[in-house]
């Protein structure tokens, strides 16, 4: 009885071991390649539980996520001006064809990184060689990165890899190059600033001239309207005086004389020299005589 139990336990353990060697799982972050006697038989890119033949089949896993290739030290490139620049960059990549990837670099990530580093550096060297220091420092960096990504991706596809992005983190100048470049950039910025100031001064003069023109037009129109109103008022006043004269000529003449007296003697020190028998004092004399007659 004990021997049977031991035999049953041994068979059960053997079945478990064989079953455990038969199944395998694939994570959603991984690719899986099934090999049979060293030959690729199947590529699995969907997560789940799978089966394989033990002993004659084995499985290798490859990362499906986006990986980063970051250079340890800045690379030295030469611009079209034959000046050196130090470029620090990184590359985002991922495996898109696991079978081709395995056949090209034997599934070795370090070999894949070496290949990608050579491709990216060659492309950057070509792009930087077409441009000046000013272009690579501040002018066309985005354009360089986009063109570099496209070229590197074409080569990376040959080993089953996609280049997602190529980024230039920093472009530094050696000390001997930096000073001359910064001086030229400073001169360029001053030139642009002077052009902007000149343009601003010209625009300001134009605005002032236009404002002066508008002011003159407004003043002229206001003077014209004032003269029209004044003329209309004078016409109405003259018409009123004419009607008053027609109604009572003597009173009108008396009123006008009072207005003349008021205008002539505005202050205590005002002096007027006329003959005593002048018509100017006509109503003053009449008032005096009228008072004498009433006294009599």
C-alpha positions in Angstrom: 0.0 0.0 0.0 2.8 2.4 0.9 4.6 1.6 -2.3 1.5 2.4 -4.3 1.1 5.7 -2.6 4.7 6.6 -3.3 4.3 5.6 -7.0 1.2 7.7 -7.3 2.9 10.7 -5.8 5.8 10.3 -8.1 3.5 10.1 -11.1 1.5 13.1 -10.0 4.7 15.2 -9.5 5.9 14.1 -12.9 2.6 15.1 -14.5 2.8 18.5 -12.8 6.4 19.1 -14.0 5.5 18.1 -17.6 2.4 20.3 -17.5 4.4 23.2 -16.1 6.9 22.8 -18.9 4.1 22.8 -21.4 2.4 26.1 -20.6 3.8 29.6 -20.6 2.3 33.1 -20.3 2.9 36.2 -22.3 2.7 39.6 -20.6 1.0 42.6 -22.4 4.4 44.4 -22.3 6.2 41.6 -24.2 6.6 39.7 -27.4 7.3 36.0 -27.3 9.1 33.9 -29.9 8.7 30.1 -29.8 11.7 28.1 -31.0 11.7 24.5 -32.0 15.1 22.9 -32.1 16.6 26.4 -32.6 14.3 27.4 -35.4 11.6 30.2 -35.0 8.2 28.6 -35.3 5.8 31.3 -34.0 5.8 34.9 -32.8 3.2 35.9 -30.2 2.3 39.5 -29.7 -0.9 39.1 -27.7 -1.0 38.6 -23.9 -2.4 35.3 -22.6 -1.7 31.6 -21.7 -0.1 29.4 -24.3 1.2 25.9 -24.7 4.4 24.4 -26.1 6.0 21.1 -26.5 8.5 20.5 -23.6 12.1 19.6 -24.3 11.9 20.4 -28.1 10.4 23.9 -27.8 11.6 26.9 -25.8 10.4 30.5 -25.6 12.3 33.9 -25.5 10.7 37.2 -24.5 11.4 40.7 -25.9 10.2 44.0 -24.6 7.3 45.6 -26.5 7.6 49.0 -24.7 9.4 52.1 -26.0 13.0 52.0 -24.9 15.5 54.9 -24.5 19.0 55.1 -26.0 20.9 57.8 -24.3 24.5 58.6 -25.1 26.8 58.7 -22.1 29.0 61.5 -23.4 28.3 64.3 -26.0 29.4 63.6 -29.5 31.6 66.0 -31.4 30.4 67.0 -34.8 31.7 69.5 -37.4 29.4 72.2 -38.9 29.6 73.6 -42.5 31.9 76.3 -41.1 34.4 73.6 -40.1 33.8 74.4 -36.4 33.3 71.8 -33.7 30.1 71.4 -31.6 29.3 69.0 -28.8 25.9 67.4 -29.1 24.1 65.5 -26.4 21.1 63.5 -27.8 18.8 60.6 -27.0 16.7 58.2 -29.1 13.3 56.6 -28.4 12.9 53.2 -30.1 10.9 50.0 -29.9 10.8 46.5 -31.4 8.1 46.2 -34.1 9.2 42.9 -35.8 10.5 40.4 -33.2 11.5 37.8 -35.7 13.5 40.2 -37.9 15.0 41.7 -34.7 16.1 38.3 -33.5 17.6 37.3 -36.9 19.4 40.7 -37.2 21.0 41.1 -33.8 20.3 37.6 -32.2 17.9 39.3 -29.8 20.8 41.1 -28.1 19.7 44.5 -26.9 23.3 45.8 -26.6 24.0 44.9 -30.2 20.8 46.7 -31.3 21.8 49.8 -29.3 25.2 49.8 -30.9 23.6 49.6 -34.4 21.2 52.4 -33.6 23.9 54.6 -32.0 26.0 54.3 -35.2 23.0 55.1 -37.4 21.9 58.1 -35.4 25.4 59.6 -35.1 26.0 59.2 -38.8 22.8 61.0 -39.5 23.5 63.8 -37.1 27.0 64.2 -38.5 25.5 64.6 -42.0 22.8 67.1 -40.9 25.2 69.2 -38.8 27.7 69.2 -41.6 25.1 71.0 -43.8 24.5 73.8 -41.3 26.2 76.7 -39.6 26.8 77.0 -35.9 24.0 79.5 -35.6 21.6 77.2 -37.3 22.4 74.2 -35.1 22.4 76.3 -31.9 19.1 78.2 -32.3 17.8 78.2 -35.9 17.0 74.8 -37.2 17.2 72.3 -34.3 13.6 71.1 -34.8 14.1 70.5 -38.5 17.3 68.6 -37.8 15.6 66.3 -35.3 12.7 65.5 -37.6 14.9 64.7 -40.6 17.2 62.7 -38.4 14.3 60.6 -37.1 13.1 59.8 -40.6 16.5 58.8 -41.8 17.3 56.7 -38.7 13.9 55.0 -38.9 14.6 53.8 -42.5 17.8 52.1 -41.4 16.3 50.8 -38.1 13.5 49.0 -39.9 16.1 46.7 -41.4 16.6 45.1 -38.0 12.9 45.1 -37.0 13.1 48.3 -34.9 11.1 51.6 -35.2 12.7 54.9 -34.3 10.0 56.8 -32.4 11.9 60.0 -31.8 15.3 61.6 -31.9 15.9 64.5 -29.6 18.9 66.9 -29.2 19.1 67.8 -25.5 22.0 70.2 -25.7 24.3 71.7 -28.2 27.5 73.1 -26.6 30.3 74.9 -28.2 34.0 74.5 -27.3 35.5 77.5 -25.6 37.3 78.8 -28.6 34.2 78.6 -30.8 31.7 79.8 -28.2 33.1 83.3 -27.8 33.2 84.1 -31.5 29.7 82.7 -32.0 28.3 84.6 -29.1 29.9 87.9 -30.4 28.3 87.3 -33.8 24.9 86.5 -32.3 25.2 89.6 -30.1 25.9 91.8 -33.2 23.0 90.2 -35.1 20.6 90.9 -32.2 21.8 94.5 -32.0 21.2 94.9 -35.8 17.7 93.5 -35.5 17.0 95.8 -32.5 18.2 98.9 -34.4 16.0 97.9 -37.4 13.0 97.6 -35.0 13.7 100.9 -33.4 14.0 102.6 -36.8 10.8 101.1 -37.9 9.1 102.1 -34.7 10.3 105.7 -35.1 9.0 105.8 -38.7 5.7 104.5 -37.6 5.5 107.0 -34.7 6.2 109.9 -37.1 3.5 108.6 -39.4 1.0 108.4 -36.6 1.9 111.9 -35.3 1.6 113.4 -38.8 -1.8 111.7 -39.2 -2.9 113.0 -35.8 -1.8 116.5 -36.7 -3.7 116.3 -40.0 -6.8 115.1 -38.2 -6.5 117.9 -35.7 -6.2 120.5 -38.4 -9.2 119.1 -40.2 -11.3 119.1 -37.0 -10.2 122.7 -36.0 -11.0 123.9 -39.6 -14.4 122.2 -39.6 -15.2 123.6 -36.1 -14.2 127.2 -37.2 -16.3 126.8 -40.3 -19.3 125.7 -38.2 -18.7 128.5 -35.7 -18.6 131.1 -38.5 -21.8 129.7 -40.0 -23.5 129.9 -36.6 -22.1 133.4 -36.0 -23.4 134.6 -39.3 -26.8 133.1 -38.7 -26.8 134.8 -35.3 -25.8 138.2 -36.7 -28.4 137.9 -39.4 -31.1 137.2 -36.8 -29.8 140.1 -34.7 -29.8 142.4 -37.7 -33.3 141.4 -38.5 -34.4 142.0 -34.9 -32.7 145.5 -35.0 -34.4 146.2 -38.3 -37.8 145.4 -36.9 -37.1 147.5 -33.8 -36.0 150.4 -36.0 -39.1 150.2 -38.1 -41.3 150.1 -35.0 -39.8 153.0 -33.2 -36.8 154.7 -34.8 -36.3 157.2 -32.0 -36.1 154.5 -29.3 -33.8 152.4 -31.5 -31.4 155.3 -31.9 -31.5 155.9 -28.1 -30.8 152.2 -27.4 -27.8 152.2 -29.8 -26.4 155.4 -28.2 -26.6 153.7 -24.7 -24.7 150.7 -26.1 -22.1 153.1 -27.5 -21.7 154.8 -24.1 -21.3 151.5 -22.4 -18.7 150.3 -24.8 -16.8 153.7 -24.6 -16.7 154.1 -20.8 -15.8 150.6 -19.4 -13.5 151.9 -16.7 -13.0 154.9 -14.5 -9.8 155.9 -16.4 -11.3 155.8 -19.9 -11.1 159.1 -21.7 -12.7 160.2 -25.0 -12.0 163.4 -26.8 -14.8 164.8 -29.0 -16.4 168.2 -29.6 -19.1 169.2 -27.1 -21.6 169.7 -29.8 -20.9 166.2 -31.3 -23.9 164.0 -32.1 -22.3 161.4 -29.8 -23.7 163.4 -26.8 -27.1 164.0 -28.4 -29.2 162.0 -26.0 -27.2 163.2 -23.0 -28.0 166.8 -23.9 -31.6 165.9 -24.5 -31.9 164.3 -21.1 -30.4 167.4 -19.5 -32.7 169.8 -21.3 -35.7 167.6 -20.7 -34.9 167.7 -16.9 -34.6 171.5 -17.0 -38.0 171.9 -18.8 -39.7 169.5 -16.3 -38.2 171.6 -13.4 -39.6 174.8 -14.9 
